[in-house]
Each structure stands twice: as structure tokens, then as C-alpha cells.
């Protein structure tokens, strides 16, 4: 009996930790990461795709419903491993907290799309952070005698981190953990989003229906079994590539912008302009306007396409001759 009570007490304590712990910053949600990976998979050189496909079955798949990872789902691997709890060692690899101090007096300020004047100089914080981690991972992928297991993890980490640094709330903060401390009024039946970071994680899936903010589609529980698999992820990737053709995006052709550091700076500029709809008040939920949600949706869609194209180019460059 004493053992039963002790087990019950431990269970209650564990539940309390789950209920009261602040939400983790996950970057794009599963759907966002899979769309980025899907776009990248379609742009990989055939030889590079084969090399990656040979490595991905080596990834720890305990938290992927026992299914092996593929070119579309491997981008979610780093988030899946958060299930390890205290054993997870990469929590700080998902973001880079660059101070964001630009002020927006109202949502109306967002409509012009003009950058905030006198924005502060970009100041890279001390590591560990996403940019630092990505540099380490890229270096590992250039080591010829690295083990297949290490290369598999490095490829999956590259897929995830490149996507994360295209999410505005993962490269900026106002001492609120990248928007996690900025509470917003939920607008879905599931009570989400609860804060500004959580909103941006799925901004590409939130939009307007008859001037009302809604969740346009939900991420299915079953993941694709590979690129171009039937389902919403492949459909959305196709739609986004048609809506925002890579050849029409100046960011992909701009000189000097083909480095992870440049990508982070560009995403941080978006956070300065569009990250915070207005000043938050301690303990008060801010209602996101339809105009803000619609603008964020458009930005998020382009960011997913940019992330997918840049990821493919980076992997092609790293693995083509290996």
C-alpha cells in the first residue's frame, strides 16, 4: 500500500511539473517543419537525396510512432526528441535571442510594411544558440570520416535549425523568451495560440474566413511516408511553390545573402517589423487583429519557401562531392 501511495505521489508531482512548466519554444510546428523539408526534398540533387535517404533510417525513431524518418519527416526529429525530457541537450540550439526593441504603437503600423526607423544594430548573443550550433553541424558534415550515425543526426539537425531560424520569434526577443511571455487571445476551439510565439509557430495555417480569424487546416496525426506522398503536407508545399515561385523571390538572388548569418539577420528584421502587434501588458491577453494575422500568414508562407530552398542549396553544397 505504501508503495502505491508513493507511486501516486510521484505521478501527481510529475503532472504538476507538466502543468506549470512554461511551454517550450518549438519553432514551426510539425506541419511547418515538414513543409520546409518537403520543399527542400524536391530541390535536392538526386545524388544528395540518395545519400540522405541512406542516412535517415539511422535516426532514433522512438518518438516517431516507431516509423523510420524520411526526407519529409526528418525535419521534425529534433522536436520529437524533446520527449527525452531532462536528457535532451539541444534546447538552446533552436533559437538565437537577438534583442528586438523596435516599437509599434498599434496594429495599424503594420499595414505599410515599412521597416521601423532607427532599428538597433544586430547584436549576436553569446553561444550556445542556433547560429552557433548550425556552424558546428556544418563543420561535422564536412568531415569525411564522421560516422554514419553522426552524419545522420547532423543532417536532421541542419534540416530543423535552418527552418527554425526562418521563424521570426526564434531570432528575436524582448526579454519574453521570443514571444512566449506575450499572451494572446486564443482563436481556435483547442484554445490555441496561447502566446505570440505559439501563434507564429503556425501562422502559415491561420488566416481569415469572412473576416474572422480561423485555423485554415490542421496537421494530420499520420506523417507522410516520403516526399510527394498523398496528403496535406505535399499539397501545401505545391501550393506555396506556385504562390511564391522561388525565382520570383529577390531574397534568394540577393548578393551576400546566401549564408545562415544573413538569413538570421533578415528574419530578425521581420521580427522588428511584424513580431509584436503592440505592447503587451503583464497578465493581459492581447487580441490579434485580422489584419495582423493575415499579414503574418503571408510572411510565414514566404519564410517556409525561403527556408526550403535555402536548406536544399546548403545540403547540395555540403554533400554533392562527399
N, C-alpha and C positions, 0 to 999 in steps of 0.2 A: 504493500500500500504506500509506504514511504517513497519507494522508487517511482510509483505512479504520480504522486504529488510533485516530486522533484521534476519529473519529465514535463508535467503540465506547466509548472512554473517556468521552466526553460522555454517552453513553447510560447507562453504569454510574453515573456521577455523578448523573444525573437520577433514576435508580431509587433510589439511596441516599437522596436527599432525600425521595422519596415514602415510603420505608420508615421513615425515622427522624423525620420531621416529626410533631408532635403532631396528633391528629385535630381538624378544625375543628368548632366548635360550630354545628350546623346547625338548632337549634330542632326543631320537629316534623319528622319525616321527610316524604318526598314525599306519602305517604298522608295524614298528618295535615294538611298544608297544603291538599291537595286537598279533604279533607272540610270543613275550615273554609270554603273558597271555595264549595264546593257548597251548604252550608247558607246562606251569605250570598246566593248567587245566587237561591235560592228566596224570599228575603225582600226583594229589591231591588224598588223601584218600577219599573214597566215602562219608563218613560221613562229612568230612570237606567241600567237594564240595557242599553237600546239604545245609549246614549251610550258606555258602557264597551265594549260589543261592537264599536263602530266604531273604538275606540282600540287595542284589544289586538293587532290584526294588525300594528301599527307596532313592536311589541317585537322585539328581537333574538332570533331563534328558532334560532340556530346550534346551541344545545345542547339543543334540544327535538326532536331527531331530524328537524330541518327542518320540523316541523309548526308552524303558527301557534298562538299561545296563545288560550285561550278563558276564559270566566268561571270554570271549574273548575280549569284548569291554571295560570293566571297567578299564583296564589299561590306557585308553586314557582319562579318566574322568577329571583328574587334568588339562590336557592341554585344554580340552573343556571349562572348567570354566574360562579360561583366557578371554573369551568373556565378562566377567563381568567388564573388564577394571579396573578402579581405585578401585573397590570393591574387587578385587582379592587380598587375603592376603598371598598367599603362594609362591610368585615369587622366594624367596631365598631358598625354600625347594627343588628345582630341581637340585642343583649343590653344589659342595664344591670346592672353589678356592684354591687348594694346588699349591704353586709355582712350576713351571716346568722350569728349567734353563739349562737342557742338550742341547748341541749344535750339530747340524747336518750340515756339510759343503755342502752336496749335497744329492740328492735322492739316489745316488749310495750307500751311507752309510747305507741305509735301507735294502739292499739286503742280508746282512749276518744275520740279525735278532738278532744281538748281542746287549745286553743292553749297554747303554752309561756308560763309566767308570767314577768313582768318582761322581755318581749322588748325589745330595744333600739329606740330611736327610728329611724324610717325616715330614712336619710340619702342623698339623691340625689347620686351622684358627679359629677365634672366631665365635661362632654361631650368628645368625641362619644360618644353612646350611643343606644339605641333610642328612648327617650322624646324626646330632643332631636331626633333625625332625623325622627320622626313629626311633630313640631311644624313642622319646616321643610317637610315634604312637604305637610301640610295647608294651610300658607300658600300654597304654589305652586298647589294646586288651586283656590284662591280668586282667583287672578289671571286675569282674563277673557282677556287677550291672550297667555297662555302658549301655546307651540307645541303642536300635537297630539302630537308625539314626546315632549315633556317631560311632558305630561299623561298619556300612556300609561305612561311609566315611573313617574310619581308614583302612579297608581292601583295598579299592580302592587306597588310598594314598600309602599303602605298595606295591601294585602291580606296581604303577607308579615309585616310588622312587627307588625300587630295580632295575628296568630296567634302570633308568637314571644313576645310579652310575656304570653301566657297559659300558657307552658311554664315551670313553677317554676324550673328550672335556668337560665333565661335572665334572671332578675331577682334572683338571689342568688348569693353566693359565700362560701367560707371560705378564700380565698386558694388555691383549687384550680381556678380557671378554670370556675366554675359546675359543679362535679362532674366535670369532665374528668380531674382528678387523683385521683378517688376510684375505685379499681379494684374491679370486682365480678366474681364468678364467672359466666362465660357460661352460658346455659341454652338455647342453640339449636344446631342442627347446624352453623350457619355461624360459630360461635364468637362470637356477639354476645349481649348487650351486653358491651363490654369495660370500661366505666366507668359511673358513675351518671348522667352527662349522657346518654350514649347510651341507657341504659335509659329515661329519661324521654322521649326523643325518640319512642319507640314504645310507651310504657306503655299506651296505648289498645289496642294489639294483643297485649299479653302478658296471660296470665290463667292459670287453673287448669284442669287436666283430671285428675280423680281425685286431687286434692291435689298434683299435680305441676305446676310452672310450665312453660308451653309458649308458643310463638308461635301465637296463635289463627288468624291469617291473614297472608298476605304481600302486599306491594304488587305488583301486576302490572306487567310491563315496558311494556305499552302503556297510554298515558294516555287518559282519556275525551275524546271529541270535542265535549263540551259538557255543560251541566247536565242531569241526569236521563238521562244516557246509560246504556245497559245495562252493568252491571259492579259490582264490589265497592264502589267509592267511593260511587256513588249509593245502593247498598243499605245501606251503613253509615250514611250521612247520614240516610236514612229511619229506620233502626233507632234511632239516637241521638235524633232528634227525638221519636220515640214513647216512648223510655225516659226521656227528660229533657225533657218539654214546656217550651218557653220560658216559658209563662205560669205554670209551677209553680216557676220559679227566682227566689227572692227577690232575688238579686243584680241581676237586670235591672230590678227595680222600686224598688230602694232609693234614696231621695233622695240626691243628691250623688255618686252612683257612676257617672255617665254620662260620665266623662272618661278619657282614656288614663292620666292620673296615678293616678286611683282604681283603674283596672284593674291597674296595676303594683303598687300597694300591696297589693291583695287577693291577687294571685298570690304576692307576696313573703311574705305571711302563711302561704300554703300551704307555701312552702319552709321557713319556720321550723318548721312542724309536721311536714311529711312529706318534706322534701327528702333528709335524710340518715338512713338506717336506724340507724346507730350511728357511733361514731368510727372513722375509717379509721386504719390503721397503715401507715407508709411501706413500700411494696413488697409488701403483703399484700392479697390479694383477699378482699373481703367477700361472703359468700353472702347474697343477698336471700331472706328467708323468704317462704313462700306468702302469709302474712297481709299482709306489706308490699306484695307485688306486687298482690294483689287490691285493697287499699285504693288504691294508686296508679292502678290501672286505672280504678277508679270516679271518682277525682278527674280523671284525664285525659279521660275521656268528657265530664264536665260542662264542663271547660275548653274543649273543642272546640266544644261547643254555645254556650257564652257567647261565645267568640271569633267564631263565625259570625254570631250575632245582633248583636253589637256592631259588627262590621265592616259589616254591611248598614245598620245605623242610621247609622253615620258616613258611609258613601258616599251614602246617601239625603239626608242633611243637607247634604253638600258639593255634590252635583251636581244636586239636584232643580230648582233655579231657574237653573242655569247654561245 
